[in-house]
Amino acid sequence: MPRPSLCLALSILSAARAFVPPPPLAPLQQRPHPSHDDGASAPSTRTSPSTSTALGMSFMADSSDYKPSQSDYGDGDGADANAPASPLRGEIELADVPTLEEIPVPMSRNNVGNRFLALVYDRQLTTKEYEEDEGVVWEMHRDRIALTEEHVMWARKQNLYNETFNTESMADVRFSYQLLSSDLQRTIGHALCVDAPTVGDCREALSRDPILRSLLGTDADGNCDVSSVPLYRWRQIRDHTLRRDDGRDGVATLALAFDRPEAMSDGVREELFEDHLEYLIRSERVIAAGPLHVATEEKTDPKSVPVGTLLLFNAGDREDAIDFVENDPAALAGLYEAMSVHRFNSLDVTGKFVSENLYFPKQNTYQMKEALEHWGYPVDDHQTKWHNW
């Protein structure tokens, strides 16, 4: 067997270390107290040996006693054990590429400490008259799906701006999640996270969302009143352990929990915060979390009290998600009056992560991005770095 290159050996060793379990978390009282934030790693490049290198199996990957000499793979025809190892594919091309690290990534001008969550439940907001009819429910689903492309275009136009173009945009759509029914057959609503300087800026942006305009209708002047859309100030907990990748070890799930009216006066939320936080951290499944507050103009307003909790986490299935939410110490102590769990579809509202449609290659998945670029919107990574997440 030819000797593998040093780079390949190091990559195998790194992969082995990736499976070493992390050290246990320190007790919560010894950890820095996380703050609330009202406001991703670069993809790895997999390399492989050149075709002239014979196949061999490693005993490093699983720490077993397996040796390459026990492999069933041959050395290949004409392999020379004394020949120098071939370079990894791409090693030569990337050798002279300089590394550019920008710290910190610039913040969006609209990220000034105000992060809002808008909850759009179609049947609660629609102005259409309907009865409890399955056919009407499916009609609402079809109407919403038909507006998905326009909704994504609206969100991307909100996000793509710079110092010289689209300067009037005063709200960033951080995420747009289509909430699904429990049987995963229909879209029943939306969860929108928006960064904006003021509540008014947030609602003004929402008033131009095609889906909300369809649900709520417009007046004679073409304006849409979105005052009936539930809007909360979301104070995301700033702890790196609560920023897991969505879809890792399960399916991304959204949970909403709203407090009992008397919870604010009896102090249950404050008493349980440490236990609640430790439960989330030790679960190693939370994507993002934080309390929902009343959406006042100023976040320091005493009236901006907590009224609920938003959790984004990974779960194996619906039963696993319900079990996780119900066993939260806050839920067990009776903090919440109502809880709901939703699977969701995440829409790309930045336009930066468009990939070729491998299932339907004839579809031009780059069409929207190319159109935005044609109209002058800054779609390149270096033009809007605050959206490179």
VOPAGU-2260 file (C-alpha; in pm, 1 decimal, decimal comma):
REM VOPAGU-2260
SITE   aa  ch    i         X         Y         Z
SITE  MET   A    0       0,0       0,0       0,0
SITE  PRO   A    1     134,1     347,4     -79,4
SITE  ARG   A    2     179,9     583,0     211,5
SITE  PRO   A    3    -114,0     830,1     232,2
SITE  SER   A    4     -26,2    1195,0     217,0
SITE  LEU   A    5      14,7    1396,9     533,5
SITE  CYS   A    6    -285,7    1612,8     446,1
SITE  LEU   A    7    -507,8    1307,2     412,6
SITE  ALA   A    8    -386,4    1167,0     744,0
SITE  LEU   A    9    -452,8    1496,3     918,2
SITE  SER   A   10    -801,2    1519,7     771,5
SITE  ILE   A   11    -879,2    1166,4     891,0
SITE  LEU   A   12    -748,3    1247,2    1236,8
SITE  SER   A   13    -960,5    1563,0    1246,7
SITE  ALA   A   14   -1265,6    1362,9    1150,5
SITE  ALA   A   15   -1193,0    1117,3    1430,3
SITE  ARG   A   16   -1165,6    1396,2    1685,0
SITE  ALA   A   17   -1499,6    1535,6    1569,9
SITE  PHE   A   18   -1668,0    1229,3    1719,4
SITE  VAL   A   19   -1509,9    1271,1    2062,2
SITE  PRO   A   20   -1791,9    1373,9    2300,3
SITE  PRO   A   21   -1762,4    1728,7    2435,1
SITE  PRO   A   22   -1676,8    1777,0    2803,2
SITE  PRO   A   23   -1978,9    1799,2    3033,4
SITE  LEU   A   24   -2129,0    2141,5    3080,4
SITE  ALA   A   25   -2036,2    2327,7    3392,2
SITE  PRO   A   26   -2314,5    2393,6    3642,0
SITE  LEU   A   27   -2529,7    2678,7    3527,2
SITE  GLN   A   28   -2427,5    2908,6    3809,5
SITE  GLN   A   29   -2064,2    2885,5    3693,5
SITE  ARG   A   30   -2147,9    2981,4    3336,7
SITE  PRO   A   31   -2163,8    3345,7    3223,7
SITE  HIS   A   32   -2519,2    3470,5    3243,4
SITE  PRO   A   33   -2647,2    3504,9    2883,9
SITE  SER   A   34   -2799,3    3827,6    2772,0
SITE  HIS   A   35   -3091,2    3880,7    2539,7
SITE  ASP   A   36   -3043,3    3991,7    2183,0
SITE  ASP   A   37   -3320,1    4186,7    2012,8
SITE  GLY   A   38   -3155,9    4207,7    1705,9
SITE  ALA   A   39   -2272,2    3004,0    1025,9
SITE  SER   A   40   -1992,7    2845,9     959,4
SITE  ALA   A   41   -1862,6    2839,8     606,6
SITE  PRO   A   42   -1939,3    2514,2     427,6
SITE  SER   A   43   -1655,8    2265,2     432,3
SITE  THR   A   44   -1492,7    2149,3     110,4
SITE  ARG   A   45   -1459,4    1774,4      88,8
SITE  THR   A   46   -1145,2    1657,4     -80,7
SITE  SER   A   47   -1044,1    1314,6    -198,4
SITE  PRO   A   48    -718,9    1150,6    -309,3
SITE  SER   A   49    -632,0    1140,4    -674,3
SITE  THR   A   50    -733,2     834,8    -870,7
SITE  SER   A   51    -373,0     711,0    -874,0
SITE  THR   A   52    -387,5     652,4    -497,6
SITE  ALA   A   53    -508,6     302,7    -406,3
SITE  LEU   A   54    -807,0     264,1    -177,8
SITE  GLY   A   55    -729,6     193,2     182,5
SITE  MET   A   56    -926,8     196,3     505,6
SITE  SER   A   57    -819,6     379,4     816,2
SITE  PHE   A   58    -810,6     254,7    1171,6
SITE  MET   A   59    -809,3     614,7    1299,3
SITE  ALA   A   60   -1169,0     693,2    1213,6
SITE  ASP   A   61   -1322,3     465,3    1476,2
SITE  SER   A   62   -1021,9     416,6    1708,8
SITE  SER   A   63   -1028,8      40,4    1651,3
SITE  ASP   A   64    -732,3    -191,3    1610,6
SITE  TYR   A   65    -793,8    -229,4    1237,6
SITE  LYS   A   66    -480,0    -193,2    1025,2
SITE  PRO   A   67    -459,7    -104,4     654,0
SITE  SER   A   68    -288,4    -434,9     584,7
SITE  GLN   A   69    -614,0    -612,0     672,3
SITE  SER   A   70    -803,5    -435,6     393,6
SITE  ASP   A   71    -964,5    -639,7     117,0
SITE  TYR   A   72    -866,7    -367,2    -130,9
SITE  GLY   A   73    -558,9    -430,0    -344,1
SITE  ASP   A   74    -268,6    -199,2    -405,7
SITE  GLY   A   75    -372,3    -138,2    -763,8
SITE  ASP   A   76    -190,6    -227,8   -1081,7
SITE  GLY   A   77     161,8     -95,9   -1099,8
SITE  ALA   A   78     149,1      90,2    -768,3
SITE  ASP   A   79     490,9     192,2    -641,6
SITE  ALA   A   80     520,2     205,3    -263,7
SITE  ASN   A   81     821,5     438,9    -289,5
SITE  ALA   A   82     651,3     686,4    -520,2
SITE  PRO   A   83     567,5    1029,4    -369,6
SITE  ALA   A   84     207,7    1074,4    -264,8
SITE  SER   A   85     -12,9    1252,8    -514,1
SITE  PRO   A   86    -150,4    1590,3    -401,8
SITE  LEU   A   87    -512,1    1616,6    -298,4
SITE  ARG   A   88    -749,1    1735,9    -563,6
SITE  GLY   A   89    -775,2    2112,6    -544,3
SITE  GLU   A   90    -467,3    2142,6    -323,4
SITE  ILE   A   91    -258,8    2308,7    -592,7
SITE  GLU   A   92    -539,2    2538,2    -709,4
SITE  LEU   A   93    -610,5    2664,7    -356,5
SITE  ALA   A   94    -249,9    2690,8    -241,4
SITE  ASP   A   95    -208,1    3053,5    -347,6
SITE  VAL   A   96    -556,8    3177,0    -258,4
SITE  PRO   A   97    -528,2    3433,3      21,8
SITE  THR   A   98    -751,4    3397,4     326,4
SITE  LEU   A   99    -958,8    3703,2     406,3
SITE  GLU   A  100   -1114,9    3722,7     750,2
SITE  GLU   A  101   -1339,0    4013,0     839,0
SITE  ILE   A  102   -1412,0    4058,6    1208,7
SITE  PRO   A  103   -1669,5    4151,9    1300,0
SITE  VAL   A  104   -1919,0    4105,3    1018,3
SITE  PRO   A  105   -2085,6    4444,5     972,5
SITE  MET   A  106   -2432,9    4477,0    1118,8
SITE  SER   A  107   -2736,6    4580,8     924,4
SITE  ARG   A  108   -2840,5    4940,9     971,9
SITE  ASN   A  109   -3187,6    4812,7    1068,5
SITE  ASN   A  110   -3048,9    4593,3    1345,4
SITE  VAL   A  111   -3062,4    4846,1    1626,6
SITE  GLY   A  112   -3182,7    4616,9    1903,1
SITE  ASN   A  113   -3543,8    4576,6    1792,4
SITE  ARG   A  114   -3631,7    4225,5    1678,3
SITE  PHE   A  115   -3998,7    4150,2    1622,9
SITE  LEU   A  116   -4198,1    3833,3    1564,2
SITE  ALA   A  117   -4517,5    3850,6    1359,3
SITE  LEU   A  118   -4755,0    3554,8    1380,8
SITE  VAL   A  119   -4983,9    3510,9    1083,2
SITE  TYR   A  120   -5255,8    3249,2    1127,7
SITE  ASP   A  121   -5461,1    3252,2     808,9
SITE  ARG   A  122   -5799,1    3157,6     949,1
SITE  GLN   A  123   -5774,8    3418,4    1221,8
SITE  LEU   A  124   -5684,9    3702,7     985,4
SITE  THR   A  125   -5876,6    3632,6     667,0
SITE  THR   A  126   -6161,3    3862,8     572,0
SITE  LYS   A  127   -6330,6    3589,5     369,0
SITE  GLU   A  128   -6658,2    3441,2     490,4
SITE  TYR   A  129   -6633,9    3068,8     535,1
SITE  GLU   A  130   -6778,6    2781,7     733,9
SITE  GLU   A  131   -6601,2    2481,5     878,5
SITE  ASP   A  132   -6564,8    2337,3     531,5
SITE  GLU   A  133   -6266,6    2127,6     429,3
SITE  GLY   A  134   -6292,3    2254,6      72,7
SITE  VAL   A  135   -6261,1    2616,8     185,2
SITE  VAL   A  136   -5959,8    2529,3     399,5
SITE  TRP   A  137   -5785,2    2375,8     100,5
SITE  GLU   A  138   -5877,9    2680,5    -108,0
SITE  MET   A  139   -5701,9    2902,8     146,1
SITE  HIS   A  140   -5399,1    2674,4     126,8
SITE  ARG   A  141   -5385,8    2695,6    -251,7
SITE  ASP   A  142   -5425,2    3074,2    -245,3
SITE  ARG   A  143   -5136,6    3105,5      -1,8
SITE  ILE   A  144   -4905,6    2872,6    -194,8
SITE  ALA   A  145   -4978,1    3065,0    -514,3
SITE  LEU   A  146   -4844,2    3378,7    -342,6
SITE  THR   A  147   -4523,8    3219,1    -211,6
SITE  GLU   A  148   -4305,5    3350,8    -493,3
SITE  GLU   A  149   -4439,1    3703,7    -451,7
SITE  HIS   A  150   -4388,0    3677,2     -74,7
SITE  VAL   A  151   -4024,0    3571,5    -120,0
SITE  MET   A  152   -3967,0    3852,1    -369,5
SITE  TRP   A  153   -4111,7    4102,1    -119,6
SITE  ALA   A  154   -3881,9    3976,5     157,1
SITE  ARG   A  155   -3572,5    3984,2     -63,4
SITE  LYS   A  156   -3646,7    4337,8    -173,7
SITE  GLN   A  157   -3665,0    4434,4     194,3
SITE  ASN   A  158   -3327,1    4276,6     263,7
SITE  LEU   A  159   -3121,0    4374,1     -40,2
SITE  TYR   A  160   -3009,2    4734,2      -3,5
SITE  ASN   A  161   -2690,9    4932,7      42,2
SITE  GLU   A  162   -2577,2    5292,1      65,9
SITE  THR   A  163   -2689,9    5380,0    -286,0
SITE  PHE   A  164   -2977,4    5145,5    -375,5
SITE  ASN   A  165   -3308,9    5065,0    -209,4
SITE  THR   A  166   -3218,7    5304,8      69,1
SITE  GLU   A  167   -3581,6    5340,1     179,4
SITE  SER   A  168   -3593,2    4984,3     317,6
SITE  MET   A  169   -3628,4    5015,2     694,9
SITE  ALA   A  170   -3685,9    4651,2     790,5
SITE  ASP   A  171   -3490,6    4325,9     749,0
SITE  VAL   A  172   -3682,9    3999,7     722,0
SITE  ARG   A  173   -3459,2    3767,0     922,3
SITE  PHE   A  174   -3661,9    3452,7     859,3
SITE  SER   A  175   -3991,4    3349,8     705,1
SITE  TYR   A  176   -4133,5    3014,3     814,9
SITE  GLN   A  177   -4442,3    2856,7     663,0
SITE  LEU   A  178   -4627,9    2689,7     950,8
SITE  LEU   A  179   -4768,0    2348,5     864,0
SITE  SER   A  180   -5072,6    2164,1     990,2
SITE  SER   A  181   -5018,0    1872,3    1227,0
SITE  ASP   A  182   -5064,5    1624,8     940,1
SITE  LEU   A  183   -4806,0    1820,8     734,1
SITE  GLN   A  184   -5054,0    1847,5     446,2
SITE  ARG   A  185   -5138,4    2218,5     452,3
SITE  THR   A  186   -4982,7    2556,1     521,4
SITE  ILE   A  187   -5179,6    2724,4     797,6
SITE  GLY   A  188   -4981,2    3039,5     865,8
SITE  HIS   A  189   -4649,4    3212,4     890,9
SITE  ALA   A  190   -4389,8    3318,9    1145,0
SITE  LEU   A  191   -4192,8    3624,7    1037,9
SITE  CYS   A  192   -3891,3    3762,3    1222,1
SITE  VAL   A  193   -3822,0    4125,9    1138,3
SITE  ASP   A  194   -3547,9    4364,8    1250,4
SITE  ALA   A  195   -3661,2    4726,7    1231,5
SITE  PRO   A  196   -3576,7    5056,8    1405,8
SITE  THR   A  197   -3938,3    5104,7    1518,7
SITE  VAL   A  198   -4266,6    4917,4    1548,4
SITE  GLY   A  199   -4404,4    5144,3    1278,2
SITE  ASP   A  200   -4126,8    5047,7    1036,6
SITE  CYS   A  201   -4198,8    4681,4    1101,8
SITE  ARG   A  202   -4573,1    4714,6    1042,3
SITE  GLU   A  203   -4516,7    4929,4     732,6
SITE  ALA   A  204   -4303,9    4652,3     581,2
SITE  LEU   A  205   -4564,1    4388,4     674,2
SITE  SER   A  206   -4837,7    4592,5     508,2
SITE  ARG   A  207   -4671,9    4526,8     172,1
SITE  ASP   A  208   -4646,9    4149,3     215,1
SITE  PRO   A  209   -4859,8    3993,6     -63,4
SITE  ILE   A  210   -4990,5    3718,6     166,5
SITE  LEU   A  211   -5110,6    3962,6     432,0
SITE  ARG   A  212   -5265,7    4183,5     168,0
SITE  SER   A  213   -5454,8    3882,2      37,1
SITE  LEU   A  214   -5576,6    3782,6     383,8
SITE  LEU   A  215   -5665,0    4127,2     515,3
SITE  GLY   A  216   -5759,0    4307,7     195,8
SITE  THR   A  217   -5683,5    4668,4     108,0
SITE  ASP   A  218   -5871,9    4997,0     125,9
SITE  ALA   A  219   -5964,8    5226,1    -162,0
SITE  ASP   A  220   -5613,3    5370,7    -164,0
SITE  GLY   A  221   -5451,6    5027,9    -181,2
SITE  ASN   A  222   -5330,7    5034,3     180,7
SITE  CYS   A  223   -5340,9    4728,2     404,7
SITE  ASP   A  224   -5414,9    4762,3     777,3
SITE  VAL   A  225   -5198,7    4506,4     961,6
SITE  SER   A  226   -5281,3    4621,8    1313,9
SITE  SER   A  227   -5463,6    4291,7    1374,9
SITE  VAL   A  228   -5146,8    4088,2    1312,2
SITE  PRO   A  229   -5004,0    3971,7    1647,6
SITE  LEU   A  230   -4663,4    4134,8    1689,1
SITE  TYR   A  231   -4415,6    4068,7    1970,2
SITE  ARG   A  232   -4071,1    4187,4    2063,9
SITE  TRP   A  233   -3848,1    3879,1    2061,4
SITE  ARG   A  234   -3550,2    3893,0    2296,4
SITE  GLN   A  235   -3336,9    3610,6    2166,1
SITE  ILE   A  236   -3108,1    3457,5    2428,2
SITE  ARG   A  237   -2747,2    3517,3    2331,7
SITE  ASP   A  238   -2577,0    3191,6    2414,8
SITE  HIS   A  239   -2370,0    3000,6    2160,5
SITE  THR   A  240   -2506,8    2667,8    2287,5
SITE  LEU   A  241   -2854,7    2776,0    2177,4
SITE  ARG   A  242   -2758,9    2824,7    1813,8
SITE  ARG   A  243   -2764,3    2471,4    1675,7
SITE  ASP   A  244   -2796,9    2404,8    1303,5
SITE  ASP   A  245   -3156,3    2350,4    1199,1
SITE  GLY   A  246   -3215,7    1995,9    1083,7
SITE  ARG   A  247   -2926,8    1846,3    1283,0
SITE  ASP   A  248   -3035,1    1529,4    1464,8
SITE  GLY   A  249   -3398,2    1584,1    1373,3
SITE  VAL   A  250   -3637,3    1814,5    1195,0
SITE  ALA   A  251   -3657,2    2186,3    1268,9
SITE  THR   A  252   -3964,6    2261,7    1481,5
SITE  LEU   A  253   -4120,6    2580,2    1616,2
SITE  ALA   A  254   -4292,3    2599,3    1954,9
SITE  LEU   A  255   -4497,5    2887,4    2090,1
SITE  ALA   A  256   -4591,7    2910,7    2456,5
SITE  PHE   A  257   -4797,3    3193,6    2606,4
SITE  ASP   A  258   -4801,5    3274,7    2977,9
SITE  ARG   A  259   -5096,6    3264,5    3211,6
SITE  PRO   A  260   -5230,9    3620,0    3267,6
SITE  GLU   A  261   -5135,3    3610,0    3636,1
SITE  ALA   A  262   -4783,5    3477,2    3567,8
SITE  MET   A  263   -4634,9    3825,5    3564,8
SITE  SER   A  264   -4757,8    3905,5    3913,9
SITE  ASP   A  265   -4664,9    3575,2    4079,5
SITE  GLY   A  266   -4305,1    3588,0    3948,0
SITE  VAL   A  267   -4299,5    3231,2    3813,7
SITE  ARG   A  268   -4110,8    3322,2    3496,8
SITE  GLU   A  269   -3825,9    3491,3    3683,7
SITE  GLU   A  270   -3799,6    3209,4    3937,2
SITE  LEU   A  271   -3779,7    2943,1    3666,3
SITE  PHE   A  272   -3551,6    3120,2    3420,5
SITE  GLU   A  273   -3231,0    2946,7    3532,3
SITE  ASP   A  274   -3393,0    2599,3    3526,8
SITE  HIS   A  275   -3556,1    2674,3    3191,8
SITE  LEU   A  276   -3225,0    2790,8    3043,9
SITE  GLU   A  277   -3031,8    2490,2    3172,8
SITE  TYR   A  278   -3295,5    2255,6    3028,9
SITE  LEU   A  279   -3257,3    2414,9    2685,3
SITE  ILE   A  280   -2876,4    2411,9    2693,7
SITE  ARG   A  281   -2845,7    2051,5    2806,8
SITE  SER   A  282   -3090,5    1934,2    2540,7
SITE  GLU   A  283   -2833,6    2021,5    2269,9
SITE  ARG   A  284   -3112,5    2065,6    2017,3
SITE  VAL   A  285   -3216,0    2431,9    2039,3
SITE  ILE   A  286   -3169,1    2645,9    1726,9
SITE  ALA   A  287   -3285,7    2971,5    1886,3
SITE  ALA   A  288   -3490,5    3068,6    2190,5
SITE  GLY   A  289   -3607,2    3366,0    2387,8
SITE  PRO   A  290   -3903,2    3532,4    2556,1
SITE  LEU   A  291   -4172,3    3722,7    2368,5
SITE  HIS   A  292   -4250,8    4069,8    2501,8
SITE  VAL   A  293   -4520,1    4323,8    2430,5
SITE  ALA   A  294   -4412,0    4517,4    2120,6
SITE  THR   A  295   -4377,1    4868,8    2259,0
SITE  GLU   A  296   -4197,6    5146,0    2072,8
SITE  GLU   A  297   -3907,8    5140,0    2319,3
SITE  LYS   A  298   -3770,7    4812,2    2451,5
SITE  THR   A  299   -3698,3    4982,4    2783,7
SITE  ASP   A  300   -4067,4    5066,5    2824,0
SITE  PRO   A  301   -4194,6    4908,1    3150,3
SITE  LYS   A  302   -4503,7    4797,0    2957,3
SITE  SER   A  303   -4290,1    4568,0    2741,0
SITE  VAL   A  304   -4345,1    4273,2    2973,5
SITE  PRO   A  305   -4282,8    3908,0    2879,1
SITE  VAL   A  306   -4594,8    3727,3    2763,9
SITE  GLY   A  307   -4458,5    3405,8    2614,0
SITE  THR   A  308   -4167,7    3208,8    2470,5
SITE  LEU   A  309   -4050,4    3121,3    2120,2
SITE  LEU   A  310   -3845,1    2803,9    2073,7
SITE  LEU   A  311   -3684,9    2675,4    1755,7
SITE  PHE   A  312   -3540,3    2328,6    1801,9
SITE  ASN   A  313   -3473,0    1995,5    1633,4
SITE  ALA   A  314   -3704,0    1702,3    1704,4
SITE  GLY   A  315   -3726,7    1346,6    1577,3
SITE  ASP   A  316   -4101,7    1358,7    1521,0
SITE  ARG   A  317   -4411,9    1536,8    1649,3
SITE  GLU   A  318   -4433,6    1323,0    1963,5
SITE  ASP   A  319   -4070,5    1397,6    2043,7
SITE  ALA   A  320   -4133,4    1769,9    1995,2
SITE  ILE   A  321   -4438,3    1768,6    2223,1
SITE  ASP   A  322   -4252,0    1570,2    2487,4
SITE  PHE   A  323   -3961,8    1817,7    2478,9
SITE  VAL   A  324   -4187,9    2120,8    2520,4
SITE  GLU   A  325   -4407,2    1968,0    2789,6
SITE  ASN   A  326   -4106,4    1866,5    3001,7
SITE  ASP   A  327   -3962,1    2215,5    3008,2
SITE  PRO   A  328   -3943,1    2317,0    3377,7
SITE  ALA   A  329   -4143,2    2629,1    3293,3
SITE  ALA   A  330   -4423,2    2418,1    3148,2
SITE  LEU   A  331   -4415,7    2169,7    3435,7
SITE  ALA   A  332   -4446,2    2456,6    3683,6
SITE  GLY   A  333   -4758,1    2587,0    3508,6
SITE  LEU   A  334   -4615,8    2905,2    3359,3
SITE  TYR   A  335   -4791,4    2863,6    3027,2
SITE  GLU   A  336   -5158,6    2890,1    2948,7
SITE  ALA   A  337   -5131,8    2765,2    2590,0
SITE  MET   A  338   -4861,8    2586,3    2391,3
SITE  SER   A  339   -4843,1    2486,4    2025,5
SITE  VAL   A  340   -4588,1    2299,9    1813,8
SITE  HIS   A  341   -4542,8    2343,0    1438,3
SITE  ARG   A  342   -4325,7    2193,5    1170,4
SITE  PHE   A  343   -4239,8    2456,5     912,5
SITE  ASN   A  344   -4090,4    2524,6     573,3
SITE  SER   A  345   -3804,4    2774,2     580,4
SITE  LEU   A  346   -3804,7    3015,4     286,3
SITE  ASP   A  347   -3481,5    3168,3     158,1
SITE  VAL   A  348   -3552,9    3536,7     204,7
SITE  THR   A  349   -3199,5    3652,3     119,4
SITE  GLY   A  350   -3162,6    3506,1    -229,5
SITE  LYS   A  351   -2801,0    3418,3    -154,7
SITE  PHE   A  352   -2834,6    3045,1    -115,2
SITE  VAL   A  353   -3004,2    2955,9    -442,3
SITE  SER   A  354   -2895,7    2617,9    -576,7
SITE  GLU   A  355   -2972,1    2427,7    -892,1
SITE  ASN   A  356   -3292,9    2223,7    -887,7
SITE  LEU   A  357   -3163,5    1868,6    -929,3
SITE  TYR   A  358   -3511,6    1717,5    -941,5
SITE  PHE   A  359   -3639,0    1949,5   -1213,5
SITE  PRO   A  360   -3324,0    2069,4   -1393,1
SITE  LYS   A  361   -3524,7    2254,6   -1657,5
SITE  GLN   A  362   -3653,9    2498,0   -1396,2
SITE  ASN   A  363   -3447,0    2813,5   -1376,0
SITE  THR   A  364   -3399,3    2844,0   -1002,2
SITE  TYR   A  365   -3173,0    3147,3   -1050,4
SITE  GLN   A  366   -3441,3    3346,3   -1228,8
SITE  MET   A  367   -3547,8    3555,7    -928,5
SITE  LYS   A  368   -3190,4    3630,9    -825,9
SITE  GLU   A  369   -3099,0    3727,2   -1180,8
SITE  ALA   A  370   -3405,4    3952,9   -1202,0
SITE  LEU   A  371   -3314,4    4131,2    -879,3
SITE  GLU   A  372   -2961,0    4183,0   -1004,9
SITE  HIS   A  373   -3095,9    4319,9   -1333,5
SITE  TRP   A  374   -3308,2    4572,1   -1143,3
SITE  GLY   A  375   -3001,2    4686,9    -951,1
SITE  TYR   A  376   -3044,6    4509,1    -618,1
SITE  PRO   A  377   -2716,6    4415,1    -444,6
SITE  VAL   A  378   -2726,8    4034,3    -455,6
SITE  ASP   A  379   -2357,3    3951,0    -412,8
SITE  ASP   A  380   -2220,8    3840,8     -76,9
SITE  HIS   A  381   -1977,2    4128,8     -43,3
SITE  GLN   A  382   -2255,1    4385,0    -100,0
SITE  THR   A  383   -2475,6    4283,2     193,9
SITE  LYS   A  384   -2246,9    4099,6     432,1
SITE  TRP   A  385   -2490,5    4119,4     723,3
SITE  HIS   A  386   -2708,9    3862,1     547,0
SITE  ASN   A  387   -2433,7    3602,2     504,0
SITE  TRP   A  388   -2579,4    3363,6     763,3
